[in-house]
Amino acid sequence: MTGRFDEAYLRTIGAVVTRKSVALEESGGPSATFHMLIWDVMGNREFEQLFRDAYFSRAAGVIAVFDLTRPSTLAPLSYWPDGARAAVGPKPVVVLANKTDLKDRIAVDDAEIRSVLGPLGHPVLRTSALTGENVERAFVMLAQEILQAT
């Protein structure tokens, strides 16, 4: 999110809050800058149910991330967007399939992704926090989705 990878980053316990600015260029018009406040919340279902209203309050969109090397992280994405929707109504969701850089450890295939996420209709991007692949694009995509929804 900041343009550099942090080897010491630990999986989220609770929430980590970060600011992110995204520039959008409109074709034939002026550009706009979105200033986002990003809440990185843990993916535990019990946590989501306990703190849903507090963490999703006033959310304009959701980036839901799963780890391509850990199949158990895919299934929760079938309920996280519902938790956000229950708290703040329908909002744009972009799903990230992370850790594309670990090609030899990828354990989730396209068929599994389509099976779990296809019915939800959310766009899915393959990303790598390590290399930065599609990370900025994910934020731009979410900002565009938010803009279109308003």
C-alpha positions as CSV (number, residue, x, y, z in Angstrom):
1,M,0.0,0.0,0.0
2,T,2.9,2.4,0.7
3,G,4.9,1.2,-2.3
4,R,7.3,-0.9,-0.3
5,F,7.1,-4.4,1.1
6,D,7.6,-4.9,4.9
7,E,9.1,-8.3,5.8
8,A,8.2,-7.7,9.4
9,Y,4.5,-7.1,8.8
10,L,2.4,-9.5,10.9
11,R,-1.0,-10.8,10.0
12,T,-3.6,-8.4,11.3
13,I,-4.8,-8.8,14.8
14,G,-7.7,-6.4,15.2
15,A,-7.2,-3.6,12.7
16,V,-4.5,-1.5,11.2
17,V,-5.5,1.9,9.7
18,T,-3.6,3.5,6.9
19,R,-4.2,6.5,4.6
20,K,-4.1,6.0,0.8
21,S,-4.5,8.7,-1.9
22,V,-5.5,7.5,-5.4
23,A,-5.5,9.8,-8.5
24,L,-8.1,9.1,-11.1
25,E,-7.9,10.6,-14.6
26,E,-11.2,11.1,-16.3
27,S,-11.1,10.8,-20.1
28,G,-11.9,14.2,-21.5
29,G,-12.3,15.7,-18.0
30,P,-10.3,16.8,-15.0
31,S,-8.7,14.2,-12.7
32,A,-9.9,13.5,-9.2
33,T,-8.0,12.4,-6.1
34,F,-9.6,10.0,-3.7
35,H,-8.3,10.1,-0.1
36,M,-9.0,6.7,1.4
37,L,-8.8,5.6,5.0
38,I,-8.0,1.9,4.8
39,W,-8.9,-0.4,7.7
40,D,-7.0,-3.7,7.5
41,V,-9.1,-6.0,9.6
42,M,-8.5,-9.6,10.5
43,G,-10.4,-12.3,8.6
44,N,-11.7,-14.2,11.5
45,R,-15.5,-14.7,11.3
46,E,-16.1,-14.2,15.0
47,F,-14.1,-11.0,14.8
48,E,-16.2,-9.8,11.9
49,Q,-19.5,-10.5,13.7
50,L,-18.3,-8.7,16.9
51,F,-16.9,-5.6,15.3
52,R,-18.7,-5.4,12.0
53,D,-20.6,-2.2,12.7
54,A,-17.6,-0.4,14.2
55,Y,-15.2,-1.3,11.4
56,F,-17.5,-1.0,8.4
57,S,-19.3,2.2,9.6
58,R,-19.3,4.7,6.8
59,A,-17.3,2.4,4.5
60,A,-17.6,3.4,0.8
61,G,-16.0,0.1,-0.5
62,V,-14.3,-3.1,0.4
63,I,-11.0,-4.7,-0.7
64,A,-11.2,-8.4,0.3
65,V,-8.0,-10.3,0.2
66,F,-7.2,-14.0,0.2
67,D,-3.8,-15.8,0.1
68,L,-3.2,-18.0,-3.0
69,T,-0.9,-20.2,-0.9
70,R,-3.5,-20.9,1.8
71,P,-6.8,-22.3,0.5
72,S,-8.5,-21.8,3.8
73,T,-8.4,-18.0,3.3
74,L,-10.7,-18.2,0.2
75,A,-14.0,-19.4,1.7
76,P,-14.3,-16.5,4.2
77,L,-14.7,-14.1,1.2
78,S,-18.1,-15.5,0.7
79,Y,-19.3,-13.9,3.9
80,W,-17.0,-10.8,4.5
81,P,-18.7,-8.7,1.8
82,D,-22.1,-9.7,3.4
83,G,-20.9,-8.4,6.7
84,A,-20.0,-5.0,5.2
85,R,-23.3,-4.9,3.4
86,A,-25.2,-5.7,6.6
87,A,-23.5,-2.7,8.3
88,V,-23.5,-0.1,5.5
89,G,-25.6,-1.4,2.6
90,P,-24.4,-2.4,-0.8
91,K,-20.9,-1.1,-1.5
92,P,-18.3,-1.9,-4.2
93,V,-16.1,-4.9,-3.5
94,V,-12.8,-5.7,-5.2
95,V,-11.2,-9.1,-4.4
96,L,-7.5,-9.6,-4.4
97,A,-5.8,-13.0,-4.9
98,N,-2.5,-12.2,-3.2
99,K,1.0,-13.8,-3.3
100,T,1.2,-14.4,-7.1
101,D,5.0,-14.1,-6.6
102,L,5.0,-17.5,-4.8
103,K,4.3,-19.4,-8.0
104,D,5.6,-22.7,-6.7
105,R,3.4,-22.5,-3.6
106,I,0.1,-21.4,-5.1
107,A,-2.6,-23.9,-3.8
108,V,-5.8,-22.2,-5.1
109,D,-6.7,-22.6,-8.8
110,D,-8.9,-20.6,-11.0
111,A,-11.7,-23.1,-10.8
112,E,-11.8,-22.8,-7.0
113,I,-11.8,-19.0,-7.2
114,R,-14.7,-19.1,-9.7
115,S,-16.6,-21.6,-7.6
116,V,-16.5,-19.4,-4.4
117,L,-16.4,-15.9,-5.9
118,G,-18.2,-16.2,-9.2
119,P,-21.7,-16.1,-7.8
120,L,-20.8,-12.9,-5.9
121,G,-19.9,-11.0,-9.1
122,H,-17.0,-9.1,-7.6
123,P,-14.0,-8.3,-9.8
124,V,-10.9,-10.3,-8.8
125,L,-7.3,-9.2,-9.3
126,R,-4.2,-11.3,-8.8
127,T,-1.7,-9.3,-6.7
128,S,1.6,-9.5,-4.9
129,A,2.4,-7.3,-1.9
130,L,6.1,-8.3,-2.4
131,T,6.5,-7.2,-6.0
132,G,3.7,-4.6,-6.0
133,E,1.9,-6.4,-8.9
134,N,-1.6,-4.9,-9.3
135,V,-1.6,-3.3,-5.9
136,E,-2.0,0.2,-7.1
137,R,-4.4,-1.0,-9.7
138,A,-6.6,-2.5,-7.0
139,F,-7.0,0.8,-5.2
140,V,-7.7,2.6,-8.5
141,M,-10.3,0.0,-9.4
142,L,-12.0,0.4,-6.0
143,A,-12.0,4.2,-6.3
144,Q,-13.5,3.9,-9.8
145,E,-16.2,1.5,-8.5
146,I,-17.0,3.9,-5.6
147,L,-17.2,6.8,-8.1
148,Q,-19.6,4.9,-10.3
149,A,-21.7,3.8,-7.3
150,T,-22.3,7.4,-6.2
